[in-house]
């Protein structure tokens, strides 16, 4: 793993640790409060803080996950070279597009 990838994965791990904690606390709060899906959507609709938080979450995940997957594939599948890097860029782009679409879908709902 290159130093840039190492730092990117560790930096995004820090962001994800914070984001996952906030996300889980929010879920627990909503469930214990008896909120329905409709009530949750009503609270998130048009909320820029919600959108910003989840966009940061998505970007961190889209960077972090492919770096880890790349390491696993290099070790287990012995996959090396440019094709692996391009495949992981594709995975990153897919995660980014799907995550951003989901965040905006909830924000605009």
C-alpha positions in Angstrom: 0.0 0.0 0.0 1.4 3.4 -0.9 1.8 6.1 1.7 -1.0 8.1 0.1 -3.5 5.2 0.2 -2.4 4.4 3.8 -3.1 8.0 4.9 -6.4 8.1 2.9 -7.6 5.0 4.5 -6.6 6.0 8.0 -8.1 9.5 7.6 -11.4 8.2 6.3 -11.5 5.6 9.1 -11.4 8.5 11.5 -14.3 10.2 9.7 -16.3 6.9 9.4 -15.8 6.1 13.1 -17.5 9.4 14.0 -20.1 9.2 11.3 -21.1 5.6 12.1 -21.4 6.5 15.8 -23.7 9.4 15.0 -25.7 7.3 12.5 -26.2 4.5 15.0 -27.2 6.9 17.9 -29.7 8.5 15.6 -31.2 5.1 14.6 -31.5 4.1 18.2 -33.1 7.4 19.1 -35.6 7.1 16.3 -36.5 3.5 17.2 -36.9 4.1 20.9 -38.9 7.3 20.2 -41.3 5.2 18.1 -40.8 7.3 15.0 -42.2 5.9 11.7 -40.4 6.0 8.4 -42.7 8.9 7.3 -41.8 10.9 10.4 -38.1 10.4 9.9 -38.4 11.5 6.3 -40.4 14.5 7.4 -37.6 15.5 9.7 -34.8 15.0 7.2 -36.6 16.6 4.2 -34.8 19.8 3.3 -32.4 19.5 6.2 -29.0 20.8 5.0 -27.2 19.5 8.0 -28.5 16.0 7.3 -27.5 16.2 3.7 -24.0 17.6 4.5 -23.4 14.9 7.2 -24.4 12.1 4.9 -22.5 13.4 1.9 -19.3 13.4 4.0 -20.2 9.9 5.2 -20.7 8.7 1.6 -17.4 10.3 0.4 -15.5 8.8 3.3 -17.0 5.3 2.6 -16.4 5.6 -1.2 -12.7 6.2 -0.5 -12.2 3.9 2.5 -13.9 0.7 1.2 -12.1 0.3 -2.1 -8.7 0.8 -0.5 -9.5 -2.0 1.9 -11.0 -4.2 -0.8 -7.9 -3.6 -2.9 -5.6 -4.8 -0.1 -7.8 -7.9 0.4 -7.8 -8.7 -3.4 -4.0 -8.2 -3.6 -3.4 -10.6 -0.8 -6.1 -13.3 -1.4 -6.6 -13.3 -5.2 -3.0 -12.2 -6.0 -4.6 -9.6 -8.3 -2.1 -6.9 -9.1 -1.6 -4.1 -11.6 -3.5 -1.4 -13.4 -6.7 -3.6 -13.8 -7.0 -3.8 -10.0 -6.6 -0.1 -9.6 -9.2 0.6 -12.3 -11.6 -1.9 -10.8 -11.3 -0.2 -7.4 -11.9 3.2 -9.0 -15.0 1.8 -10.5 -16.1 0.5 -7.1 -15.4 3.9 -5.6 -17.4 5.7 -8.3 -20.3 3.3 -7.9 -20.4 3.8 -4.1 -20.2 7.5 -4.5 -23.0 7.7 -7.1 -25.3 5.4 -5.2 -24.6 7.1 -1.9 -25.1 10.6 -3.2 -28.3 9.6 -4.9 -29.6 8.1 -1.6 -28.7 11.2 0.4 -30.4 13.5 -2.1 -33.4 11.2 -2.3 -34.0 11.5 1.5 -33.2 15.2 1.5 -35.6 15.9 -1.4 -38.3 13.4 -0.2 
